[in-house]
Amino acid sequence: MTISRLCSDSRTQRRRRPSRLATAALLISCVCVAAIAETDTRERDALLCAALTRGARDTVALGYSQEAIEQLDEALSYKPTSPDGNYLRALVGLSAGESPASAIPRLQTALTGGEFLLFSRDEARLLYATLLARTRRPEEALRYVDGMAPSSQSLFVRTIASLAVGDRDAAATAVLSSLRRYPADPRPLIAWLRNAERPFSASPDDSVVAAAFASLDALKDADSAVLVALAPYAVDQRQSGFMVREFRANGGVSADATVLAFRLGLIGEAQAIRELFSGDYVPTIDSIEALVSQLSSESAKAELSRVFSSYSGAIAHDANRDGIPEST
């Protein structure tokens, strides 16, 4: 009887002692549960990020940029690598006045973060290329627009980047393509006309100027500054004067317009000096030097020195005339 009870107790103990197989199975089941929970969390976070990003897109459409930024910041707190979220956050931030330096890392993340669902990868690539061109990295910008379907923005980026690397033929080709496809977008043409190396003597230039005058009515409706940029290439000074007058009559002001109006005899020395330092626009070093070189009297030069000494506004240094000052 005692033996029977001992045997019975021994069998009970063997049943109660976990086997190695059972322990392993338990550990595996715990790991699986944790993995499922982690997967569920990732999926939940991705869904929350997508929903908030869609909401931010709709908020932007309604014109509420700051509210959209707050939504996107929350969206990216759930999924920091979201391509759609990072692209839209960069885009809205730029429109709200944030610097390219803050947008570029977001776009880099967007382009390496996986699949786009709300936007296209090319949209993000094009915005990134635009910022590269604006931050003086033209070679990289050209690599990003290579192979893209022509659009008004890609042709603009190609123009300014080609000018920056000194590829005049590529720049002229991009401008001509833009004028054919988008005759109401003057940005590539203005960049080409304002470039420091103008005027060129190569044959593509004549084609660009001719195409520009042919599209002038549509171009000036989009941006009347094209009148001032194109005026030096008119057939004669009379036509140049008409173009500058039209720009000024419509309320246009710029350093180039003031200097050119003085050169063409539309305004006198005193008015040119007043305009250049009026604060209505930021004069450039080049525009000041150009005006000084055209002043014929010592009294006018003395007046310019007097006005300049009391001027407290900004002066831009834009050596290559690409519209992106190196400093102010």
Buried (B, 14 or more C-beta within 10 A) or exposed (E): EEEEEEEEEEEEEEEEEEEEEEEEEEEEEEEEEEEEEEEEEEEEBBEBBBEBBBBBBEBBEEEBBEBBBBBBBBBBEBBEBBBBBBBBBBBBBBEEEBEBEEBBEBBBBBBEBEEBEBBEEBBBBBBBBBBBBBBEBBEBBBEBBEEBEBBBBBBBBBBBBBBBEEBBEBBBBBBBBBBEEBBBBBBBBBBBBBBEEBEBEEEBBEBBBEBBBEBBEBBBEBBBBBBBBBBBBBEEEEEBBBBBBBBBEEEBEBBBBBBBBBBBEBBEBEEBBBBBBBEEBBBBBBBBEBBBEEBEEEEBBEBBEEBBEEBEEEBBEBEBBBBBBEEE
